[in-house]
Amino acid sequence: RAVTMALWRAKDKPPVELVVANLGRNFMELSRSDFQILNVLKEHQCTNYQDSMTLQEIIPELPFSRVTAYKRLKKLCDMGYTAKGCQAEQADTYYILEKGIRAADIKDMTELES
């Protein structure tokens, strides 16, 4: 099921609408940084509790700081796009969930209209 959202309304005109695929209401809150993290996890096939990556392993593949990566991963976990995997020594690991894989597969807004 798709969700239609009114984006804005010009004077005396109907609202412009955007159809968002069934990824949940938080999809539009994903930033470019979030997509970069999802793509790293997907490319490394980190898709379950055991096959996951530490923050230290993810950082070299991202164009932003460790702090930003940590905050984004925490946000993605809270939103249900990623999850924490098994401990690697004393570090947390992360993997991408099905919802994150679907989001990472979207390349442009026209794909949301199905």
RAFEN-V210070 format. One record per backbone hydrogen bond with DSSP energy under -0.5 kcal/mol. CO is the residue of the C=O (numbers start at 0). NH is the residue of the N-H. If there is no record, write none. Layout:
BEGIN
CO_NH, CO_NH
END
This chain:
BEGIN
2_19, 4_6, 4_17, 7_15, 9_12, 15_6, 15_7, 17_4, 17_19, 19_2, 20_22, 23_26, 25_28, 26_29, 30_34, 31_35, 32_36, 33_37, 34_38, 35_39, 36_40, 37_41, 38_42, 39_43, 40_45, 41_44, 44_46, 45_95, 48_85, 49_51, 50_47, 52_93, 53_57, 54_58, 55_59, 57_60, 58_61, 64_68, 65_69, 66_70, 67_71, 68_72, 69_73, 70_74, 71_75, 72_76, 73_77, 74_78, 75_79, 75_80, 75_81, 76_79, 80_96, 82_94, 86_88, 87_89, 87_90, 90_87, 91_54, 92_84, 93_52, 94_82, 96_100, 97_101, 98_102, 99_103, 100_104, 101_105, 102_105, 104_106, 107_110, 108_111, 109_112, 110_113
END
